[in-house]
Amino acid sequence: MPATQNAANPFFGNIRQNMDLIGGVGRMSIKHPSSISEQIESELPTWLKRAVDDKDAGKLVSDRFLHIEQREQKRMQEALSGNVTYGTPGAARARSSVQIAGIEKGSKNRYNNIWPYEHSRVKLQDVSAGGCDYINANHVKAAWSNKRYIATQGPIPATFIDFWNVVWQEDVRVIVMLTAEKEGGQVKAHNYWDAKTYGHFHLNFLSEHRASLELAKIHQRRHRPSMSRRRSTNPTPGKQLPVPVETSPISPTSDQPYVIVRKFTLSHADHPFERMREITQLQYSSWPDFGAPAHPAHLLGLVEQCDAVVRSTLSRPNPAEPDPRSAGCGRTGTFCTVDSVIDMLKRQRLSRAEKSKRTQRQATPMDIDATGRDADKERDPFFDAPARDDLDLIEKTVEDFRLQRLSMVQSLRQFVLCYESVLEWIVAQEQAPKSA
């Protein structure tokens, strides 16, 4: 065999390190919302306007996804050869070696081609001497978003206890599950919540119902006055409980898009005096791996429902959100990308509104102080208007995630869905009635 630095590894023939990308990844046009107007389209951020241009017919987006795939393929080839180094682009700190963890942990991996990176993997705490701290999960966060997640494979029976250990140690309150338990007769996710005891952990079921993913119904319920209060297992003394932004129950026989909302309490036998944690699980099972993709509006509804649950959580303002889908990379990456980019766009709008208010009135000593405090923020490229409007936030976010977990946003169809969902969100924002 001819000598080569990155020879195909016969033991890992089914991973993308051996994929042939010479023919590209194909091309797929981006669908526009039916309600989009020429005015809204003309006011889109420059990066999005170029990406969704009908004349381009999806070529720009396809090319960007191909480049993301090629960079990951190169990382995988080098990582499995032990030669790759890792460093955040533009970072001043020294680059460090990247390693793939858990290849030898076959009994703890759902698939034999999705493993966590060592530098970002979640490590189990309080393991016995000589025990294993491995779980197939990574901490992931986009550089310019306040959202953070734990992306993990769907738990298998051998990792149920490990999963709930992570939920406890990371103080997770929201679990987003993007798969049915079975798809096409194949088990995609085991039921990890029906048993009451998982090692030292006790899981107590509280409630389950279906909730609508229609944005209009979610927004209507959000602004509806409510006298009910959310019960908390961790009340803050002297702090008023917020009115919950709850879900809209629908009939099990309804054809409307829905998410299953389950609530549990989690306690630890070794910490009997520590308060129980209330956990909310959102399961969206109408997004199959192979078949019709999720509708952008339904994905946005899932993001909205997740935000509603997070807002109602009192103990921590930004809890980690583990996503136990089947492999924890494709649909997980798509959800996290859309969620993070929407967060960035909200921050951009808030920043513009604040600057507009400052320019419309005379400067005060408070404005001078604020300028000083925000000096570092203003130097961040994200807050620099020319660069911000031209830089593709979806491409940047997917690249950020790919450096933290393998195959985040796994296919061109999922990558295109990110653009369609963000476009749908912007149109909905522009058409929403403005409050006084």
Secondary structure, DSSP 8 states (H G I E B T S, - for coil): ----TT---GGGTTSGGG---TT-S--------TT--HHHHHTS-HHHHHHT-TTTTTHHHHHHHHHHHHHHHHHHHHHTTT--EE--TT--S--EE--B--TT-GGG-SSSS--BBGGGEEE--S--TT---EEEEEEE--TT-S--EEEEE---GGGHHHHHHHHHHTT--EEEE-S-SEETTEE-S---SSSSEETTEEEEEEEEEEEE--HHHHHHHHTS--------SS--TT----------B--TT--S-EEEEEEEEEEETT-TTS--EEEEEEE-----SSSS---HHHHHHHHHHHHHHHHT--S-SS--EEEEESSSSHHHHHHHHHHHHHHHHHHHHHHHHHHHHHHTS---HHHHHHHHHTHHHHHSGGG-HHHHHHS-HHHHHHHHHHTTBTTSS-SHHHHHHHHHHHHHHHHHHHHS----
